[in-house]
Amino acid sequence: MANIVIVGGGNQAHALIGTLSGKNHSVSILTRKAKEIEQKLKDYNGIAIFHAAKNVTQFAKPDKVTDAAKEIIPHADIILITNPANDRERVLKQIKPHLSKNKRVFVGAIPGWGGFHWLVEKELGNEKNIITWGLKDTPVMASHLNPGVSVTQLGEKNTLYFAINKPSTDKIEHTKYILQTIFDAELAYCENFLEFSLCAGNPIEHLPILYGKIGPYSQWDGTPFSQQPLFYEDISELEAYFVKRADEEQQKLVKTIRNSYQMKMDNAIPLQEDIIKIYGDQVKDKSTLYKTIKTNTAYKSIKMPMKKGEQGYELDFDHRIFSEDIPFGLDILIEIGKILAIETPFLTELKRWLSTIGANYPRSALDYIPEKAIY
């Protein structure tokens, strides 16, 4: 049995409680929402996890919920950080004083893009007992969260790709063994952590869709929406075209690194292939990128990142699609392009437009990208 700490109190953290249920681990949650979740757990006696694809509801409960790292981190064997990339610096600073120095501690991010391995080096240093790992994608799509009460699991990944920083054969085998005690999906090892940040699907899928929905080439008149649009199911061919442009520029970076640095990057594949590879039969029409996104049942019912205002629904700039995908996704791609001396005109245009609508953030992955980001 391992002592597992899930950091975060959002959709993914709640879904992981269900994933870990019945696996003979001690599971704790470290979150700033501890009081709220703890009270709800007492009221409802567990979290209801609705598996939409199977039409089954599972009930699960963590062993402990707290906002005090000192209560659970010293005993932790495995730490699963589910917080958005823009919150991970705070998390690492919070847990650092309490990490054990007497055993291996597996500190991982779900997902592991956003330059997580660089951030860990900056905040935790090079402690030999700390194994930094990450997953390429989240294990499941999850939404409709009621903290401490319920969450909906929309789709499971068939394969989970993991990487570790400064790998060795022993570290790789030990990490894979640990992850196999947590996840039921097949596990595949990626040789370089950079691959996750370079092939991150969120920024090249989410942000171009937004650009098509409300950007300069859309038919939006600038007024609040009367209802919250479906994000993926309502995708237009124009939006899919912008996603394709972002995907092509990302793939140009990948191709250059493969050729110039002799890195395999086997999983840094075009977005349409990646979605089909991840979701399999959950994608009902695989003929084009547009239809692949539109008919992916794992994306069903997910809405545009908005909040209710006085006049209707307005963009929610605190949503992780903005606060994570831009400074810890898009910014990395543009910066890697500069390092490689490769132009990224559409990604740069996208960044410029996002800035004009108010999506500006003081901190980004650029704060900790090392001089030798590609090695």
Secondary structure, DSSP 4 states (H G I P E B T S, - for coil): --EEEEE--SHHHHHHHHHHTTSS-EEEEE-TTHHHHHHHHHHHSSEEEEETTTTEEEEE--SEEES-HHHHGGG-SEEEE-S-GGGHHHHHHHHGGG--SSS-EEEEESS-TTTHHHHHHHHHTT-TTEEEEEESS-SEEEEEEETTTEEEEEEE-SEEEEEESS--HHHHHHHHHHHHTT--SEEEE-S-THHHHHS-HHHHHHHHHHHHHHSTTS---SSPBSS--BSSTT--HHHHHHHHHHHHHHHHHHHHHHHHH----TT---HHHHHHHHHGGGBS--SSHHHHHHTBGGGTT-B-SEEE-SSSEEE-TTSHHHHTTIIIIIHHHHHHHHHHT---HHHHHHHHHHHHTT---S--GGGT--TT---
